[in-house]
Amino acid sequence: MTDVNQECCPEFHPEKWDGKTHNWYNKPFIKETIPTFFHIPFPPMIGQKMTKMWKMVEDAKKAEADKQDILMMFRDPSAFKSEIYVSVTGPVPGANNVTISGDFISKVFAGAYNAVPKFIKEMDEYLAKDGKKAKDYYIHYAYCPKCAKKFGNNYMILFAQV
């Protein structure tokens, strides 16, 4: 980001996502994987993969009309691998096109990236109040590090598949 006013990440509105239920049926995404070391990704690889994925989405013109609705979610199936998902409006040529189906509950948290385990514990407690338990988690980080500094908050959405 060269200009402070240039839009990188759109301004995030927590109320749109906090405490909401989402019923996804074959919701389209493109997917990439990156290696991690005990859930810690290698920062240059994140940027490279996300830039590659976003370029494919833009070239295929498969992005949401409203950038506020685009999800870039992370899932860690193991301590040594992370998956990145970008929501799209249809198949993207040359990409690993996947769909996600299920019932999800989202909750917004604000804090450092390394606070994710604490937020997952809080989410588990939140779900337990309704007799629910997460089968899996996906995390959407609302801002890149530069935009978190610009907007003064580091929001993330935890999507718990229930």
N, C-alpha and C positions, 0 to 999 in steps of 0.2 A: 504494500500500500504506500504510494508515494505522496498522496495528498491526504491530509488529515480528514477532509470532508468527503473523500471518495468512499463510496459504499463498498465494503468488503462483505461483512455479515449484516443482514438487515436487523433493525432494532427488534429486540425480543419482547414479547408481551406474555408474561407468565400466566396470567389469568386464562388465556386460551387453552393451556395445557394442564394446569394444576388440578389434580383430582378428577380427571376426565376418564371416561371409558371409551375405548375404540374397538370396534368390531371390524377387523380387516379380513377380507376374503380375496385371496390372490392379489394383494396389493403389490404393484410392480416396483422393483428395485434393481439396481445393478450392484454387484458385489466384488470386492477385492479382499485379499488377505495380506497381512504384514506380520513379520516375526516380532515377538516381544520377549522380554526377559523378566519372568515373574510378573507378568501383566504390564510391564513398563515398555511402551513402544519406543522405537528409535526415531526421534523427532524428524530427521530429514526424510525418512521413508513415509511418514504420515503426509507431509506436504506434497511429496512427489505423487503418491497414490491419489490423493484428493484432487490435485491439479489435473492429473490424467483423467480421472473419472468425470470431473466437472466439464472438461473440454469435450469428452465424448458425448455427454448429455447436451451441451450447447450445440455441438456440430449436428446432432441428430434432431435438434429442436424438440427435445422430449422433457423439458423442464416445466414445472408448474408455472402458470401465469403469474401467480403471487409467490414471490420468494419466501414469504413468511411461512408457507406451507411445505417447503422442501425440508425433508429430514435427512440428515447425515448421521447415521447411527453406527455405534460400535458395539460389538459383542465379542466376548473373550471365551471361546470354547475350551481353552486351556491356558495355562500360565505362559505358554510360549507361542501363542498365535492369537491374533486379533482379526476380526472380520469387520470390514467397513461396508455399509449399505447406504446408497443414495437413492431416495425415492424419485421415481420417474413417472411419466404419463403413458409410456408404452415401451416396446422393445427398442434397445439401443444397439445398432450394428457394431459388432466387434467386442461388445461388453459381455460380461458374465451376467446375463439376465436371470433374475430369480423372482419368486413371489413369496410373500409372507402372509400367512393366514392365522387367525386366532383372535382371542379376546385379550385386550391389553388395558391396563390401568396405568395412567401416567401421573407422575408427581414431579413438581419442579423443586430443585434444590439450588442453592448458591454457595459456592465455596471453591476451595482449591481442588485440582484434579486428584490429588492424593487422598481426598476425603471420600472418594467413591465407596470404599468399604463401609464407612460410617453411614453414608446415605442409603446404601442397600439395607443395612440393619434397620434404619428408620422406616424404610419402605416396607420391610417385612412386618414390622410392628403395625404399621398403618393398614396393611392388608389383613393381618390377623384379627383386627377389630371387626372386620366383616366376614370372618371365617374363611378367608382366602389365603392361598399360598402361591408364591411365584414359581413357575416351572422354569423360567428363563428371564434374563434381563437384556435389554438393549438400552444404550445410552446415547442421547443426542446432546452434543455440546453446542449451546446456542451461539457462542462466539469463539473465534480463534483467539490466541493470546493477545494479539494487538488490539482487536476489537473489545475484548474484555477490559483492557486498560482504558480504551477510549470511552466505553459506556459505563465504566466503574463497577461492573458486576461480572461474575463468572457463573452464569446460569447453565444448568444442565437439566435435561428431562430424563427421568428413569421411566422406561416402559417395562412394566412387569407383565409377562405373559401368564395369564391365570387360567 
